[in-house]
Amino acid sequence: MDEAAVMRALKRIAHEIVERNNGAENLCIVGIKRRGIPLAHLIARGVEEIEGTSVPVGALDITFYRDDLQKKSENPEIRQADLGFSIEGKDVILVDDVLYTGRTASAALDALKENGRASSVQLAVLVDRGHRELPIRGDYVGKNVPTSRAEVISVKIPPYDEAISVELLEIET
């Protein structure tokens, strides 16, 4: 996906969110660290353009909640969610770049619970590449890209990258 295709997908996701939730009145958007955060801001901007009202956007670091944490580090760095608002009774749109096994989304749900009880949690992803290990699905999906396990989806977005794109790459073995 080039920049135009990514932006079209995010605009469509924003429209779908507004339609499904009957507006933006009770919404908040939470991006999963790293690339989910700038995507969450872009979706929020799309919702604001449609509804004429701003939606709170927060960031969620799920590192501590991963079930594969011990494989990553013996001394994990624990960070609080940087939401800046209450999710109590809100319809939370959780945003990530790629949905793969479902483990990131599962960890994000665990982290979100520590910040209050949302009325609902919906998952928005730019790319769904399949290969689920947990019963998790995206409520809003920019693009479904069937992949093999020997492939990787690379999402590029500022501030982490200079351009906006999605690429399918072969893993070198």
C-alpha contacts under 8 A as a table, 3 or more apart, distances in Angstrom:
res1	aa1	res2	aa2	distance
1	M	4	A	7.76
1	M	5	A	5.42
1	M	6	V	6.10
1	M	165	S	5.50
1	M	166	V	4.91
1	M	167	E	6.70
2	D	5	A	5.35
2	D	6	V	6.31
2	D	164	I	6.85
2	D	165	S	4.75
2	D	166	V	6.65
3	E	6	V	5.14
3	E	7	M	6.14
3	E	163	A	7.55
3	E	164	I	4.94
3	E	165	S	5.24
4	A	7	M	5.18
4	A	8	R	6.12
5	A	8	R	5.09
5	A	9	A	6.17
6	V	9	A	5.13
6	V	10	L	6.25
6	V	126	L	7.78
6	V	142	G	7.70
6	V	164	I	7.37
6	V	165	S	6.63
6	V	166	V	7.61
7	M	10	L	5.09
7	M	11	K	6.11
8	R	11	K	5.09
8	R	12	R	6.16
9	A	12	R	5.10
9	A	13	I	6.18
9	A	126	L	7.34
9	A	142	G	4.77
9	A	143	K	7.35
10	L	13	I	4.98
10	L	14	A	6.19
10	L	39	L	7.89
10	L	42	L	7.15
10	L	43	I	5.86
10	L	46	G	7.56
10	L	126	L	7.32
10	L	142	G	6.57
11	K	14	A	5.05
11	K	15	H	6.34
11	K	43	I	6.82
11	K	46	G	5.71
12	R	15	H	5.09
12	R	16	E	6.19
12	R	142	G	7.63
13	I	16	E	5.04
13	I	17	I	6.11
13	I	43	I	7.18
13	I	124	A	7.48
13	I	140	Y	5.94
13	I	141	V	7.08
13	I	142	G	6.67
14	A	17	I	5.13
14	A	18	V	6.31
14	A	43	I	5.49
14	A	44	A	7.30
14	A	46	G	5.47
14	A	47	V	5.21
15	H	18	V	5.22
15	H	19	E	6.17
15	H	46	G	7.67
15	H	47	V	6.92
15	H	50	I	7.33
16	E	19	E	5.09
16	E	20	R	6.00
16	E	140	Y	7.30
17	I	20	R	5.28
17	I	21	N	6.04
17	I	23	G	7.99
17	I	47	V	7.85
17	I	140	Y	7.64
18	V	21	N	5.30
18	V	22	N	5.79
18	V	23	G	4.67
18	V	24	A	5.97
18	V	47	V	6.77
18	V	50	I	8.00
18	V	51	E	7.89
19	E	22	N	5.24
19	E	23	G	6.42
20	R	23	G	7.87
21	N	24	A	6.82
21	N	27	L	7.93
23	G	51	E	6.83
24	A	27	L	5.22
24	A	47	V	7.24
24	A	51	E	6.80
24	A	53	T	7.45
24	A	55	V	7.03
26	N	90	K	5.45
26	N	91	D	5.87
27	L	55	V	6.39
27	L	56	P	7.63
27	L	90	K	5.97
27	L	91	D	4.91
27	L	92	V	5.96
27	L	93	I	7.27
28	C	55	V	5.65
28	C	56	P	5.04
28	C	57	V	6.06
28	C	58	G	7.92
28	C	87	I	7.36
28	C	90	K	6.78
28	C	91	D	6.37
28	C	92	V	5.08
28	C	93	I	6.26
29	I	40	A	6.24
29	I	44	A	6.95
29	I	55	V	7.06
29	I	56	P	6.24
29	I	57	V	4.76
29	I	58	G	6.34
29	I	92	V	5.69
29	I	93	I	4.66
29	I	94	L	6.08
29	I	95	V	7.25
30	V	37	I	7.24
30	V	40	A	6.38
30	V	57	V	5.59
30	V	58	G	4.61
30	V	59	A	5.45
30	V	60	L	6.61
30	V	83	L	7.41
30	V	92	V	6.94
30	V	93	I	6.07
30	V	94	L	4.93
30	V	95	V	6.04
31	G	34	R	7.89
31	G	35	R	7.76
31	G	36	G	4.43
31	G	37	I	4.02
31	G	38	P	7.34
31	G	39	L	7.05
31	G	40	A	5.06
31	G	41	H	7.94
31	G	57	V	7.50
31	G	58	G	6.26
31	G	59	A	4.95
31	G	60	L	6.05
31	G	94	L	5.91
31	G	95	V	4.63
31	G	96	D	6.24
32	I	35	R	7.08
32	I	36	G	4.62
32	I	37	I	5.77
32	I	59	A	6.05
32	I	60	L	4.90
32	I	61	D	6.21
32	I	62	I	7.19
32	I	94	L	7.14
32	I	95	V	6.00
32	I	96	D	5.51
32	I	108	A	7.14
33	K	36	G	5.69
33	K	37	I	5.81
33	K	59	A	6.46
33	K	60	L	5.73
33	K	61	D	5.14
33	K	62	I	7.26
33	K	96	D	7.99
34	R	37	I	5.93
34	R	38	P	7.93
34	R	61	D	7.97
35	R	38	P	5.90
35	R	39	L	6.51
35	R	96	D	6.80
35	R	97	D	5.93
35	R	155	V	7.74
35	R	157	I	7.05
35	R	160	Y	7.72
36	G	39	L	5.06
36	G	40	A	5.94
36	G	95	V	5.26
36	G	96	D	4.08
36	G	97	D	5.27
37	I	40	A	5.07
37	I	41	H	6.48
37	I	58	G	7.65
37	I	59	A	5.94
37	I	95	V	7.33
37	I	96	D	7.64
38	P	41	H	5.09
38	P	42	L	6.33
38	P	157	I	7.42
38	P	158	P	7.33
38	P	159	P	7.76
39	L	42	L	5.07
39	L	43	I	6.19
39	L	95	V	6.99
39	L	96	D	7.40
39	L	97	D	7.26
40	A	43	I	5.13
40	A	44	A	6.07
40	A	57	V	6.88
40	A	95	V	5.73
40	A	96	D	7.94
41	H	44	A	5.00
41	H	45	R	6.14
41	H	57	V	6.56
42	L	45	R	5.05
42	L	46	G	6.33
43	I	46	G	4.97
43	I	47	V	6.25
44	A	47	V	5.00
44	A	48	E	6.11
44	A	54	S	7.25
44	A	55	V	6.04
44	A	56	P	7.82
44	A	57	V	7.11
45	R	48	E	5.02
45	R	49	E	6.21
45	R	54	S	7.60
46	G	49	E	5.09
46	G	50	I	6.34
47	V	50	I	5.15
47	V	51	E	5.98
47	V	52	G	7.80
47	V	53	T	7.76
47	V	54	S	7.57
47	V	55	V	7.50
48	E	51	E	5.19
48	E	52	G	4.94
48	E	53	T	4.98
48	E	54	S	5.08
48	E	55	V	6.91
49	E	52	G	5.53
49	E	53	T	7.70
56	P	85	F	7.36
57	V	83	L	7.10
58	G	82	D	6.04
58	G	83	L	4.06
58	G	84	G	6.59
58	G	85	F	7.77
59	A	81	A	6.39
59	A	82	D	5.27
59	A	83	L	5.65
60	L	80	Q	7.95
60	L	81	A	4.97
60	L	82	D	6.32
60	L	83	L	7.20
60	L	108	A	7.27
60	L	111	A	7.60
60	L	112	L	7.79
61	D	64	F	7.83
61	D	79	R	6.73
61	D	80	Q	7.39
61	D	81	A	6.20
61	D	108	A	7.89
62	I	65	Y	5.25
62	I	66	R	6.57
62	I	104	T	7.49
62	I	107	A	5.97
62	I	108	A	5.57
62	I	111	A	6.28
63	T	66	R	5.69
63	T	69	L	7.24
63	T	76	P	7.71
63	T	77	E	7.79
63	T	78	I	7.39
64	F	69	L	6.83
64	F	76	P	6.65
64	F	77	E	7.28
64	F	78	I	5.85
64	F	79	R	7.84
65	Y	69	L	7.47
65	Y	107	A	5.01
65	Y	108	A	7.32
65	Y	110	D	6.74
65	Y	111	A	6.48
66	R	69	L	5.22
66	R	103	R	7.24
66	R	104	T	6.98
66	R	107	A	5.36
67	D	70	Q	7.86
67	D	103	R	7.65
67	D	107	A	7.46
68	D	71	K	5.61
68	D	72	K	7.05
69	L	72	K	5.19
69	L	73	S	6.44
69	L	76	P	7.69
70	Q	73	S	5.55
70	Q	74	E	5.96
71	K	74	E	7.88
73	S	76	P	5.62
81	A	111	A	7.75
81	A	115	N	7.68
83	L	86	S	7.51
86	S	115	N	7.26
86	S	116	G	7.10
87	I	90	K	5.13
87	I	91	D	7.66
87	I	92	V	7.00
87	I	115	N	6.82
87	I	116	G	5.87
87	I	117	R	6.59
87	I	118	A	5.35
88	E	115	N	7.98
88	E	116	G	5.21
88	E	117	R	4.92
88	E	118	A	4.93
88	E	119	S	7.08
89	G	117	R	6.31
89	G	118	A	4.68
89	G	119	S	4.40
89	G	120	S	7.81
90	K	118	A	5.01
90	K	119	S	5.07
90	K	120	S	6.79
91	D	118	A	6.18
91	D	119	S	5.40
91	D	120	S	4.77
91	D	121	V	5.93
91	D	122	Q	7.57
92	V	118	A	6.62
92	V	119	S	7.71
92	V	120	S	6.09
92	V	121	V	4.72
92	V	122	Q	6.19
93	I	121	V	5.90
93	I	122	Q	4.87
93	I	123	L	5.82
93	I	124	A	6.64
94	L	121	V	6.80
94	L	122	Q	5.97
94	L	123	L	4.85
94	L	124	A	6.02
95	V	123	L	6.04
95	V	124	A	4.83
95	V	125	V	5.77
96	D	99	L	7.19
96	D	105	A	7.96
96	D	123	L	7.86
96	D	124	A	6.53
96	D	125	V	5.00
96	D	126	L	6.95
97	D	125	V	5.32
97	D	126	L	5.03
97	D	127	V	6.28
97	D	155	V	6.80
98	V	125	V	5.89
98	V	126	L	6.08
98	V	127	V	4.80
98	V	128	D	5.79
98	V	129	R	7.08
98	V	153	I	7.41
98	V	155	V	7.86
99	L	102	G	6.21
99	L	105	A	7.80
99	L	125	V	6.37
99	L	127	V	6.27
99	L	128	D	4.71
99	L	129	R	6.22
99	L	130	G	7.20
99	L	138	G	7.47
100	Y	103	R	7.92
100	Y	128	D	6.43
100	Y	129	R	5.56
100	Y	130	G	5.50
100	Y	131	H	5.85
100	Y	132	R	5.88
101	T	104	T	7.73
101	T	130	G	7.26
101	T	131	H	5.62
101	T	132	R	4.01
101	T	133	E	4.83
101	T	134	L	6.49
102	G	105	A	5.36
102	G	106	S	6.17
102	G	132	R	5.76
102	G	133	E	6.28
102	G	134	L	5.45
102	G	135	P	7.36
102	G	136	I	5.68
102	G	137	R	7.69
103	R	106	S	4.99
103	R	107	A	6.15
103	R	133	E	7.51
103	R	134	L	6.88
104	T	107	A	5.14
104	T	108	A	6.12
105	A	108	A	4.94
105	A	109	L	6.24
105	A	123	L	7.94
105	A	136	I	7.56
106	S	109	L	5.17
106	S	110	D	6.49
106	S	136	I	7.71
107	A	110	D	5.10
107	A	111	A	6.27
108	A	111	A	5.01
108	A	112	L	5.96
109	L	112	L	5.02
109	L	113	K	6.28
110	D	113	K	5.36
110	D	114	E	7.09
111	A	114	E	5.58
111	A	115	N	7.31
112	L	115	N	5.36
112	L	116	G	7.12
113	K	116	G	5.52
113	K	117	R	6.19
113	K	118	A	7.93
118	A	121	V	6.70
122	Q	138	G	7.62
122	Q	139	D	5.95
123	L	137	R	7.49
123	L	138	G	5.04
123	L	139	D	5.19
123	L	140	Y	6.39
124	A	138	G	5.74
124	A	139	D	5.89
124	A	140	Y	4.50
124	A	141	V	5.95
125	V	128	D	6.76
125	V	138	G	6.34
125	V	140	Y	6.27
125	V	141	V	5.11
125	V	142	G	6.39
126	L	141	V	5.70
126	L	142	G	4.47
126	L	143	K	6.29
127	V	141	V	6.25
127	V	142	G	5.72
127	V	143	K	4.96
127	V	144	N	5.77
127	V	145	V	6.73
128	D	138	G	7.55
128	D	141	V	6.61
128	D	142	G	7.86
128	D	143	K	6.38
128	D	144	N	4.79
128	D	145	V	6.07
128	D	146	P	7.90
129	R	144	N	6.02
129	R	145	V	4.86
129	R	146	P	5.26
129	R	147	T	5.80
129	R	153	I	7.73
130	G	144	N	7.92
130	G	145	V	7.53
130	G	146	P	6.19
130	G	147	T	6.98
131	H	149	R	7.93
132	R	135	P	7.07
132	R	136	I	7.39
138	G	141	V	5.93
141	V	144	N	6.99
147	T	150	A	7.91
147	T	151	E	6.16
147	T	152	V	7.79
148	S	151	E	5.47
149	R	152	V	7.59
150	A	170	E	6.05
150	A	171	I	5.39
151	E	168	L	6.74
151	E	169	L	5.48
151	E	170	E	4.47
151	E	171	I	5.44
152	V	168	L	5.83
152	V	169	L	5.11
152	V	170	E	6.29
152	V	171	I	6.63
153	I	166	V	6.89
153	I	167	E	5.76
153	I	168	L	4.78
153	I	169	L	6.28
154	S	166	V	5.61
154	S	167	E	5.07
154	S	168	L	6.33
154	S	169	L	7.16
155	V	164	I	7.62
155	V	165	S	5.99
155	V	166	V	4.51
155	V	167	E	6.53
156	K	160	Y	7.23
156	K	161	D	5.49
156	K	162	E	7.66
156	K	163	A	6.23
156	K	164	I	5.11
156	K	165	S	5.13
156	K	166	V	6.13
157	I	160	Y	5.95
157	I	161	D	5.10
157	I	162	E	6.84
157	I	163	A	5.83
157	I	164	I	4.56
157	I	165	S	6.84
158	P	161	D	4.71
158	P	162	E	5.71
158	P	163	A	6.51
158	P	164	I	6.94
159	P	162	E	7.10
161	D	164	I	7.43
